[in-house]
Amino acid sequence: MPPAKQRVTLKREKQRVAVLVDGKLFTAFIYPDASVLKKPALYPILTATGNPITRGWPLDPRPGERVDHPHHVGMWFNYGDVNGHDFWNNSNDLGPDHKGPMGTIVTTNIARLNEEGNRAELTVEADWQDSAGKPMLKESTLYTFEADGQTRRIDRQTTLTALTGDVTFKDNKEGLVAIRVARQLEHPSTKAEIFTDASGKATPVASLNNEGITGHYHSAVGKEGDAVWGTRAPWVALTGTLTGNEPVSVVLFDNPKNIGYPTYWHARGYGLFAANPLAPSVMSSGKDAPMNYVLKAGQSVTFRHRLLIAPGTLNESQLTQEAARFGK
């Protein structure tokens, strides 16, 4: 007999919408008060077996995790310089290096929930507010969640509309769509590093325990490991083995309709996996001209991205086909 078809459902809860596959949590759209988080996010994100691909700290700390960058929570979408406001680094644990002005993204409406068998759609609306609480941008995001056997997909289509004035996204490395991955998906650390704790205190770490740390980046243009950072490609795959000896591929896809396609990758071995199409100058270390993208008052721009979570390691042909499918 063929396997039963999977069912993706959405469940509204307090300050979150849970995404379930056959009744088991896949992810959740969370929008807590700004006293907890300065932006909405998808958190946690789980494989089909229930293993998290996202870091737990600072919301749900796990043993052995790094405690740096408290603004890295789940999967999110924001930017480091929007009319001079930093939306990326804003958190309740700002260190001395981040003096603002800071921006906050406030969810204003859970607009639509739609379930269609093994797919579900969630539309949410938000305001990108300046340091005085005045909205600069209106955001409307359509999430599509899909279960395909042991494979999971999240499509995010975000439309930003400038409200009362022009909005400039100045070249800045901090952006645009990002995931902070679980410790097991980081690159093994081979040198001393400095990390920041929840209070903003910088702490030197001479060496890290690399047991079970198996992450490895591979891009569509053949870049590997840390060499992915600052290069352009339609997609990047992060492979590794999660707790319980579960091999996984986590792949982020850019879309040909996006500004700056193919995007630059702001992917770091310590667990930040991000795509940034808006900062060609800083991401290329000055080789490309600045974009400094301006969204005129009343105008809109749309960004489309796909996150694929699949068991094992996907080959080049599979990833190319997935990219083509998403491009359509």
Secondary structure, DSSP 8 states (H G I E B T S, - for coil): -------EEEEEETTEEEEEETTEEEEEEE---TTT-SS-EEEEEB-TTS-B-B--TTTS--TT-----TT--SEEEEES-BTTBBSSS--TT--TT----B-EEEEEEEEEEEEETTEEEEEEEEEEE-TTS-EEEEEEEEEEEEEETTEEEEEEEEEEEE-SS-EEE---SSEEEEEEB-GGGS----S-EEEE-TTS-EEEES----TT---EEEETTS-BGGGGTT-B-SEEEEEEEETTTEEEEEEEE--TTSTTSS-EEEE-TTSEEEEE-S-HHHHTTTSS----EEE-TT-EEEEEEEEEEEES---HHHHHHHHHHHH-
